[in-house]
Amino acid sequence: MLGRTGVNVSPLCLGAMMFGRWGNRDHDESIRIIHAALDAGINFVDTADVYSAGESEEIVGKALAGGRRDHVVLATKFHGPMGEDPNERGNSRRWIMQEVDNSLRRLQADWIDLYQVHRPEPSTDIDETLGALTDLVHAGKIRYLGHSTFPAHAIVEAQCVAERRGRERFASEQPPYSLLVRGIEKDVLPVCQQYGLGVIPWSPLAGGWLSGRWRKGVEAPTSTRAQRLPARYDLSKPENQRKLDAADALLRLAEQQGLSLVHLAIAFVLQHPAVSAAIIGPRTIEQLESQLGAADVRLPPEVLDKVDEIVPPGTNVNPADAGYEPPAIADPSLRRRDPR
């Protein structure tokens, strides 16, 4: 179940971030991957307007045309910049009302099952965002609303504002969660359980670190993602060396259990009782096939105990993998009084 919505979703959700120029530029091949996932029993597809500047949504729309749309729980997101205009982004009513129609057009859809705020925006009143999303539910353009990478206090605030103002409430959270990124175990996951939110973790393979390709003594794999996000991949940084050590230890643990590291990683995420579905983001049909069987893996307590020894619960090996840096941390001026 996706939280308390009554909607049934497959334990694996097909993430579409790698379809388009950010990953697989071949639209026909991307569509074949989507169809293969649906044929394998996945009924949950997640994308975002910002992925390849709308190209991902267009590919998903083409893949679901011809009768497949009705049997898919379709999710997308808004927030990221979609143009040079400063109002072509963010969480304002003005942008939400414009961008939902853009997403519906690209997706060739009449409605979106789960429309998600891609990141928090403290400069925008959460009631502004909730009010717009509530109106979209009433207009029939979206069915449920969710958020992604919200800190625990923002999740609580949104739930309280919805109750106080009579708004539709958020039904899900989409956080980063993996064997290497466990920070949400401290507060986000318990808060989601408290409020009955569905949880759809992104990057259960830690952005490729848990694909089995990152090993000590082996040349680091190259990717466009590593080039875009050096803080999370540059091996000259000690925090990424710690990730390399942990990934190597986890690979040895997986091999001892007769599992691939991919299956160990995804099964770990699915085993948390708060999790509704884990988002997988294959770029190729081979990557999809390597991940599908993970939903059938159950990890015994002794394996989970060994995981806790390698990466302690509630720990992000590299803080940069948290996916969101609050303005109060990113902007020093917000922590310092004017000396005058």
N, C-alpha and C positions, 0 to 999 in steps of 0.2 A: 504493500500500500504506500502511496505517496502521502505520508503523514496521515492526517485525518480527513483527507478529501474524499475517500472512497474510490479513488482512481487506482487501478492496478497497473503497475509498471514492471517491466522485466528487470532482473537484478543488474544487468548491464545496460547502460544507456550509451547510445552511439553519439559521441561528440564529433562535431563537424568542423572543428577549427582548422584541421589540416587539409580541407578541401578548398582548392583555389590557390592563389599565388603564394600564400603562406606555406603551402606544402605541396599537394598534388595538383598540378596545373591542368591535368587532363580531365575534362568534365565527364567524358564517357566512362573513364576508369573509376572516377569518384562515384558516379551513379551506380556502377556495378558493385562497388564496395557497400554502398547503402542498401542495395537490393539483397546482397548476400547476407548482410546483418539482419534484415527483416525476415528473410527466408530461414535464418537460424533461430528465430524466435524473439529477437529484440523488437520491442514495440515502442521504444522511447528514444527520441532523437533530439539532441540539444545543439543549438547553434547560437550565433549572435550577429547583430548588424555589423559590428566592427571587424569581424573575421574576413580578412581579404577585402575590406571596404564593401561589404554586401555580396561579394561573389559566392561565399559559402551559402548564404541564404538562397541565392539563385540556383545553385546546384541542388540543394535539398528540395527546393520547389519543383525542379524538373524531375527529380527522382521519385517524388511522391505523387506526381500527376498520373492520371489514368486509373484512379480508383484506390490507390494505396493510402491516401491521406486519412480516410475515415478510421483506419485501424491503427493509427500512430498517435501517440501522445507527443505533440510537437511543442518544443520549448525554444524560445529565443530570448535575446537580452537587448537592452539599450543602456546608454550612458557614455560610451566612448566617442571620441571625435569622429564625425562623418563628413567633415568639410572644414574650410578655413574660417567660416563664420563662427564667432564665439558662442552663438546660440544653437549651433548644430551639434550639440552634445549635452551631457548632464542629465539631471533628474527633475527638471522643471516641467510644469504642466505644458508650457508652450512647446517644448521639444517632444515630450511624450506623445502628445496628440498628433504631431506631425510625423514622428518616426514610426509609430505603430502602423500607419497606413503605408509607409515605405516598406516596412518589413512584410506586411501582408501582400503587397504587390510582388516583391521579390520571391516570396514563398509560394505564390500562386494559391493563396489560402483565403478562406472567408473568416477564419478565426484562428487564434493562437491558444493552445491549451494552457501553457505556462509562460507568462511574460515577466521577465526578471530584471531587476535593477542590477546592473553589472558590478557596480562598486558604490560604496557610500559616498555621499557628498554633503559634508557638514554645513556648507554654506547654503544649502537648500533645505527649508523646513520639511521634515518627513511628512507632515500633513499635506503639504503641497503635492508631493509625489503620490501619497495614498489617495488623495482626492481625485487626481487624474486617473489613476488605475481603477478606482472604484467606478468612475463614470464609464470606463472602457468595458468593465464587466457588465454594467447595466445596458450598454450599447450592443453587447453580444460580440465584441471584437476579441475579447480575451475571456478565458474561463477562470483562471487562477493567477495570482500574483506571487512572485518569489523574489528573493534577493540573493546576491552572490558575494562571498568574502566579507560579510558583515561581522564586526566584532560583537561579542556577547552583549555589551551594553546597548549597542544600536539595535540589536534584535529585540531586546526587552522594551526599549523606548518605542519601537514601531508597533509592537503588540499593544502597549498601553495607549498610544495615540489612537489606534484603530478602535479600541474599545470605547475610549472617551468621546471620540468624534463620530462614532457610528459608521466607520469606514469598513470596506472589505479588509480582512487581515491577511498578512503574508502567510502563505501555506508551505513555503519551503525555503531552505538555505542551500547554497551551492558553495562549499568551502574547499580550500586545498587540503588534501589528506592523503598521506602515504606512510610507508615505513620510515621515511626520512623526515616527514613533515607532520608531527603529531601534536603540535601546539593546541589545536582545537579540542583535544581531549580534556583540557583543563576547565574550559568554561563554555565554549560554543556548543559542543555536542550535548552536555547536560541541559543547557538552556533550551536547545531545540527539543529535547525529550520532554522537558517541563511544559512547553507550549504546544506540543504535538505537531511540530513542523517536520515535513519530510526533509531528508538530508541527501544531497546528490553530490558527493565529492568529485572535484576535478583533479586531474593529474595523479591517479593512483600509482602511476609508474614514475612519479617525481620528475616529470619533464624528460623522461628517457634515462634517468640515472639507474632505474631498476629494470632496464630492458635486458640486462646481462652483458651489455657492451662496454660498460665502464668497469675496468679492472685495473688493479695495481700492476705496474710493469707493462701495461699495454698502452699504445698511443691512444689518446682521447679521441673519440669520434667527433666528427665535425657536423654541424647542422646550422641552418639559418637561425634557429631558436637560440643556440649558443652565441651566435654573433650579436643577436638583438639584446640578450640578457647576460652580459659578461659577469655580473655580480653573482649569478647562480651557476656559472660554469667554469670560470677562469681558475685553473688549478694552481695559479700562483697565490691564491687566497687561502689562508689556513682553514677557513670554514669549509671550503670545497674539498680540501684534502681530507678533512674529517668525513665528509660525505663519501669520498672515494673509499676510505677505510671501512665505513659502515656498509656500503654497497657490496664490497668484496666479502665481508663477513656474512652478509645476508645471502649472497650467492652460494657460499659454502654450506650454509644452513639449508637452503633449498635443495641443493644436490644431495645432502644427507637424507632428505625426506623423499627423494625420488621425484622432485618437482622442478619445473623451470622457475627461475626467479620471477618471471612475469606472473605465473599462476600464484606463487606465494604472495606477491605484492597485492594483487587484486583481491585474493581471498582474504587477506588480512583486513582490508578496508571493508569488505562486505560482512565480515564477522562482527563488527561493532553493532550493537543492538539499535543504535540511533539511525543507521544508514538505510536508506530506501533503495538506492541504486548507485553503482559506481560508473563514472563516465570514462569510457575508453575512447581514445582518439587516434585510430589507425590512419596511416597515410597510404598503405598498400594493402592488397588483399591478404598477403602473407602475414602482415602484422595483425589484421583482424582475426585470422585463423589461429594465430598463436595465443590470442587472448580469450577466445570464446569459452574454452573449457574451464576457465577460472571460477565461473559461477557454481560449479559442481564440487569444488574443493572445500573441505572442512578441516581446519587446523586444530589439532588437539592442544590441550592446555600446556603441555610441556614444550611444544613448539612456540606458542605465544610467550611463554616465560623466557625462552631463549631470545626471542625478538626484543623483549623488554630489557634484556641485558645488553644488547647491542645498541639500541636506541631507547632510552628511558621514556616511559609514558609522559605525554604532555610536553615533549621536547621537539623543537625544530633544530635540526643539526646546523643548518644555515638560516639565520633569521631572515635573510632576503627572500626565502621561499614562502613567506607568510602570505604574499600576494597583495597586501595592502599596508601602506605605511600611513598612519594617521598624520594629519597636518601638523599636530602639536609636536611630532617627532621630526617630520620632514623640514619644517620651517623654524629655525632657531629663534626668530623674532617673537614667536608665540610663547616662548618659555622665558623671556627676558624682559624685565621692566625697562622702560626708557630711562637711561641714566640722567636725563635732564629733569 
